[in-house]
Amino acid sequence: MTGIGSASISRLEKGARSLDTTQVAFILGLIKATPKEFSDAMTIAGLAASNICTLRHPARFPDQVGPLLALEEQAANATIFDPTGVPDLLQTESYIQATLSTLDTTDCDHESLLEARKLRQRRFSNLNGMQATFYLDERALRRHSNDASTMRDQLLHLAFMASTSQCRIRIIPADLPVPVTPGPVGIFEDPELPALAKVETPFATIFSQEESDTQHYGQEFKRLQNYALDPDESIVWMSTLADNLQPLTAD
């Protein structure tokens, strides 16, 4: 019925064979995929065929990019560096709302973008999900434009997340160099799949399985590993900065 023999299907199940984009489109039609499911699956199929793809999205909000959600669900491990401040997956709702308030979009768009990010966060918080190490730049965390209360709650949330089994946070001290990137970067790994690099720019996210890209960012992360604060030191650092942002009380 599908035009794909049983032997080929067996090799597909074992990861020994891949489908071309025409076959993917044909199967999606057979199973009556929705337009969004079709678009997301074809994007992933295109990535598998070419090893690299670029998807546009609203500024600083890549959350509605379907392949991103699929990537975070399927990867076993991720290493992420965010030079802009707090990573998407670790932001409090107040922090997200403060970021949304700087965008020139409607309230309806804000609600949609907020829900998309919260969905990613809920799936990441699944105890059976991806294990992630986040490298955060001290300078970016101190340079925040949010009010003290929002940032204090955010830092306490980071310290809490860093104490869970699936999340490690390591702070890069302000006097040490950080990679020069257009935005957050990450490497996503799974024992059964090639490593994939994700590079976020202000208005688009690049997904790449090119070996040169994954090796480049892998080397950058090894350098960060050597001089970033260890996880326990980072928790103390975040908690201390949060205490320093304690709002003043009236006498």
BAMAR-902633 format. One record per residue (C-alpha): residue in three letters; x, z, y. Coordinates in steps of 0.001 Angstrom, whole numbers, plus 500000, padded with zeros to 6 digits. Example, Ala and Ser with C-alpha at 12.3 -4.5 7.8 and 13.67 -1.06 7.14 Angstrom:
<rs>
ALA512300507800495500 SER513670507140498940 
</rs>
This chain:
<rs>
MET500000500000500000 THR502793500835502441 GLY505109498099501258 ILE507731500718500442 GLY508516501103496757 SER508437504448494928 ALA512218504367494467 SER512682503952498222 ILE510231506780498915 SER512249508999496583 ARG515438508162498513 LEU513604508887501786 GLU512639512340500537 LYS516272513054499679 GLY517543511776503025 ALA519422508909501343 ARG517413506166503051 SER515935505658506511 LEU513065503553507837 ASP513388500940510537 THR511115501261513573 THR508692498583512309 GLN508095500534509090 VAL507641503748511061 ALA505034502086513298 PHE503224500693510238 ILE503020504123508565 LEU501855505785511787 GLY499059503236511965 LEU498034503957508368 ILE497769507699509004 LYS495887507098512293 ALA498410508929514465 THR497244509821517981 PRO498836507914520902 LYS501053510918521722 GLU502099511355518063 PHE502838507643517893 SER504938507760521076 ASP506902510832519973 ALA507561509509516469 MET508662506104517732 THR511053507768520171 ILE512617509752517335 ALA512781506607515184 GLY514512504786518033 LEU517039507610518330 ALA517761507410514618 ALA518291503654514909 SER520491503633518018 ASN521989507175518055 ILE521093507662521731 CYS517996507657523923 THR517016508795527431 LEU513560510149528292 ARG512302510793531821 HIS510361513909532826 PRO509401515973535917 ALA512336517607537694 ARG513701520554535667 PHE510736520469533279 PRO511526518467530111 ASP509054520528528059 GLN506520517750527469 VAL509142515467525923 GLY507906515417522310 PRO511306514903520621 LEU512633518033522352 LEU510019520219520676 ALA510687518530517325 LEU514438519045517760 GLU514076522754518501 GLU511754523196515525 GLN513956521373513022 ALA517464522500514006 ALA518960525472512183 ASN521451526326514935 ALA521927525522518600 THR524619526210521185 ILE523466525831524783 PHE525200526050528161 ASP523014526271531260 PRO524895526012534582 THR521676526292536604 GLY520701529882535785 VAL518287530970533059 PRO517662528636530085 ASP514127527296529616 LEU513595529111526323 LEU514432532511527836 GLN512531532411531138 THR509792534894532004 GLU506476533546533225 SER507199534832536742 TYR510539533021536764 ILE508844529797535615 GLN506150530152538270 ALA508809530646540948 THR510534527446539831 LEU507244525530539743 SER506490526635543309 THR509459524573544497 LEU508105521336542977 ASP505960518849544873 THR503229518702542231 THR499577519782541954 ASP498344523121540623 CYS496941521248537607 ASP500396519833536881 HIS501881523310537292 GLU499511524711534681 SER500309521920532249 LEU504069522336532691 LEU503807526127532360 GLU501846525888529103 ALA504292523348527675 ARG507232525677528351 LYS505422528703526938 LEU504692526699523776 ARG508402525987523320 GLN509171529659523856 ARG506574530816521308 ARG507991528500518684 PHE511531529610519456 SER510491533259519097 ASN509379532594515522 LEU511697534793513430 ASN512166531926510965 GLY513195529526513712 MET516371528209515233 GLN519363530525515752 ALA520764529978519245 THR523806530987521279 PHE523421530682525057 TYR526338530592527508 LEU525269531611531025 ASP527296531330534215 GLU527598534618536144 ARG527696532719539442 ALA524393530959538738 LEU522677534229537807 ARG523883535927540989 ARG522978532893543100 HIS519280533068542237 SER516682532373544937 ASN513910534450543351 ASP512832537807544734 ALA514574540909543388 SER511639542049541258 THR511299538676539484 MET515028538474538832 ARG515259542068537656 ASP512482541493535097 GLN514177538271534056 LEU517519539996533455 LEU515846542742531422 HIS514104540063529364 LEU517445538342528763 ALA518953541640527620 PHE516021542160525249 MET516243538634523816 ALA519993539083523329 SER519279542077521105 THR517167540028518668 SER518596538503515512 GLN518030534872516503 CYS519491534907520013 ARG523023535524521292 ILE523777535461525008 ARG527325535327526357 ILE528101535599530057 ILE530903533509531567 PRO532642535627534251 ALA532626534209537768 ASP536410533858537964 LEU536603531544534930 PRO535981527771534777 VAL532822526273533339 PRO532135522723532083 VAL531093520204534728 THR527699518902533578 PRO524651517363535305 GLY522491520170533907 PRO521927522181530712 VAL523698520834527631 GLY523359521762523994 ILE524415520880520480 PHE521790521158517748 GLU522858521352514117 ASP521229521344510708 PRO522966521255507294 GLU520998518166506274 LEU521222516158509525 PRO523925514835511878 ALA524679517034514890 LEU522848516029518063 ALA523855516574521699 LYS521228517086524401 VAL522161516615528063 GLU519571517332530732 THR519800515665534139 PRO517423516448537032 PHE514846513855535978 ALA515704512840532396 THR517074514196529130 ILE519613512314527017 PHE519639512782523242 SER522758511555521464 GLN524054511535517904 GLU527183509671518942 GLU530154511443517387 SER532147511191520624 ASP529423513126522496 THR528953515875519914 GLN532725516314519585 HIS533201516477523362 TYR530636519212523880 GLY531756520962520706 GLN535224521311522215 GLU533729522595525479 PHE531812525271523585 LYS534943526333521711 ARG536656526936525055 LEU533690528962526304 GLN533749531005523099 ASN537327532039523828 TYR536751533593527239 ALA533050534441527652 LEU532027538090527371 ASP531068539028523828 PRO527339539568523082 ASP527399543362523491 GLU529362543157526739 SER526911540550527993 ILE523917542823527317 VAL525596545593529314 TRP526398543145532132 MET522794541906532369 SER521355545409532215 THR523723546604534950 LEU522851543703537247 ALA519143544409536643 ASP519648548059537643 ASN521361546918540836 LEU518231544909541679 GLN515987547962541294 PRO513479547884544167 LEU513847550628546734 THR511276553427546554 ALA509744555107549550 ASP510909558660550251 
</rs>
